[in-house]
Amino acid sequence: MAQRQIHTEIDIAAPIAEVWRVLTDWPNYGTWNPWMTGVSGTLRVGARLEATLSLGARALTIRPTIVHVDEGRSFRWLGHMMFAGVFDGEHAFALEPLDEGQTRFTHSERFGGVLAGLTLALVGTQTEQGFKTMNEALKRRCETPKGSSPSTV
């Protein structure tokens, strides 16, 4: 089975601790994140999450499991359509400190399973655009001075 991947990244003019704080403040996703509008659960390996993705006029709820946490740096979750091996996605969020208090945010997902090629042919471009939309929104949120209200779009 071939694996497919979506990989995006963006540099944010904010320290890594601030980007991590915003990225893991799941209850507030709805106030700034137009693509992943909600996440609930605990950030620990083995925890099951519930995440809501905005796909245009409709929403998709996924229930992935956290498979990796490096506090302050990265986390990954793994989700399956129906059951493992059909369409699997390991979604990764990683932060890298840059010079002058900036942070590189890498947002990616590896897809596998017997339906990965077909499913990505149908929704891969939309999914990648969702990643980029979230990246830009995270950048705006982290770069907006405290006390200001960043727009969500």
C-alpha positions as CSV (number, residue, x, y, z in Angstrom):
1,M,0.0,0.0,0.0
2,A,1.4,3.4,-1.0
3,Q,1.6,6.1,1.6
4,R,0.6,9.6,0.7
5,Q,1.5,12.8,2.6
6,I,0.4,16.4,2.9
7,H,3.1,18.7,4.3
8,T,2.7,22.4,5.1
9,E,4.7,24.8,7.2
10,I,4.6,28.5,8.2
11,D,6.9,30.7,10.2
12,I,5.3,32.6,13.1
13,A,6.7,35.7,14.7
14,A,6.1,34.5,18.2
15,P,8.0,32.4,20.7
16,I,7.5,28.6,20.7
17,A,5.9,28.6,24.1
18,E,3.2,31.0,22.9
19,V,2.5,29.0,19.7
20,W,2.3,25.8,21.8
21,R,-0.1,27.5,24.2
22,V,-2.5,28.6,21.4
23,L,-2.1,25.3,19.4
24,T,-3.0,23.2,22.5
25,D,-5.8,25.4,23.8
26,W,-8.4,23.3,22.1
27,P,-11.5,24.8,23.8
28,N,-10.7,28.1,22.1
29,Y,-10.3,26.7,18.5
30,G,-13.7,28.0,17.6
31,T,-12.6,31.6,18.2
32,W,-9.8,31.6,15.7
33,N,-9.5,28.4,13.7
34,P,-11.8,28.3,10.6
35,W,-10.8,24.8,9.5
36,M,-10.5,22.7,12.7
37,T,-13.3,24.4,14.7
38,G,-13.2,22.2,17.8
39,V,-11.1,19.6,19.6
40,S,-11.8,17.9,22.9
41,G,-9.9,15.4,24.9
42,T,-6.6,15.2,26.8
43,L,-3.2,15.7,25.2
44,R,-1.6,12.4,26.3
45,V,-0.6,9.3,24.5
46,G,-3.5,6.8,24.2
47,A,-6.2,9.5,24.7
48,R,-9.1,9.5,22.3
49,L,-10.0,12.9,20.9
50,E,-13.0,14.3,19.1
51,A,-12.2,16.9,16.4
52,T,-14.5,18.8,14.2
53,L,-13.3,19.9,10.7
54,S,-15.1,22.5,8.6
55,L,-15.5,21.2,5.0
56,G,-17.2,24.1,3.3
57,A,-20.9,23.9,4.1
58,R,-20.6,20.7,6.1
59,A,-18.6,19.5,9.1
60,L,-16.8,16.2,9.7
61,T,-16.2,14.8,13.2
62,I,-13.2,12.5,13.6
63,R,-12.2,10.5,16.7
64,P,-8.4,10.0,16.5
65,T,-6.1,8.6,19.2
66,I,-3.0,10.5,20.4
67,V,0.1,8.5,19.5
68,H,2.9,10.9,20.4
69,V,3.5,13.9,22.6
70,D,6.7,15.9,23.0
71,E,5.5,18.6,25.4
72,G,6.1,22.0,24.0
73,R,7.3,20.7,20.7
74,S,5.0,18.2,18.9
75,F,2.1,15.9,19.0
76,R,0.5,13.4,16.6
77,W,-2.8,11.6,16.4
78,L,-3.9,8.6,14.3
79,G,-7.4,8.2,12.9
80,H,-9.1,5.6,10.8
81,M,-12.1,5.5,8.5
82,M,-14.3,2.6,9.5
83,F,-11.3,0.5,10.8
84,A,-7.5,0.3,10.5
85,G,-6.2,-0.4,7.1
86,V,-9.1,1.2,5.1
87,F,-8.0,4.8,5.2
88,D,-5.7,5.8,8.0
89,G,-4.3,9.3,8.7
90,E,-1.5,10.2,11.1
91,H,-1.8,14.0,11.7
92,A,1.3,15.8,13.0
93,F,1.8,19.2,14.6
94,A,5.4,20.2,15.2
95,L,7.1,23.4,16.4
96,E,10.7,24.4,15.8
97,P,12.3,27.4,17.5
98,L,13.9,29.9,15.1
99,D,16.1,32.9,15.6
100,E,14.8,36.1,17.2
101,G,11.9,34.4,19.1
102,Q,10.2,33.0,16.0
103,T,8.7,29.6,15.5
104,R,8.3,27.3,12.5
105,F,5.0,25.4,12.6
106,T,4.9,22.2,10.5
107,H,1.4,20.7,9.9
108,S,1.3,17.4,8.1
109,E,-0.4,14.1,7.7
110,R,0.6,10.7,6.3
111,F,-2.2,8.7,4.8
112,G,-2.2,4.9,4.2
113,G,-4.7,2.1,3.7
114,V,-6.4,0.5,0.7
115,L,-8.6,3.6,0.0
116,A,-5.9,6.2,0.6
117,G,-5.2,7.0,-3.1
118,L,-8.9,7.2,-4.0
119,T,-9.9,9.3,-1.0
120,L,-7.0,11.7,-1.4
121,A,-7.8,12.1,-5.1
122,L,-11.3,13.2,-4.0
123,V,-10.4,15.4,-1.0
124,G,-6.7,15.9,-0.9
125,T,-6.6,19.4,-2.4
126,Q,-9.4,20.5,0.0
127,T,-7.6,18.9,3.0
128,E,-4.3,20.6,2.1
129,Q,-6.1,24.0,1.8
130,G,-7.6,23.3,5.2
131,F,-4.1,22.9,6.7
132,K,-3.0,26.1,5.1
133,T,-6.0,28.0,6.3
134,M,-5.4,26.7,9.9
135,N,-1.7,27.6,9.6
136,E,-2.5,31.2,8.6
137,A,-5.1,31.5,11.3
138,L,-2.6,30.2,13.9
139,K,0.0,32.8,12.7
140,R,-2.5,35.6,13.0
141,R,-3.6,34.5,16.5
142,C,-0.1,34.2,17.8
143,E,1.1,37.4,16.2
144,T,-1.8,39.5,17.4
145,P,-0.9,41.7,20.4
146,K,-2.6,40.6,23.7
147,G,-5.9,42.4,24.2
148,S,-6.6,42.6,20.5
149,S,-9.1,40.4,18.6
150,P,-7.7,38.7,15.5
151,S,-10.2,38.0,12.8
152,T,-10.9,34.3,12.1
153,V,-10.6,34.6,8.3
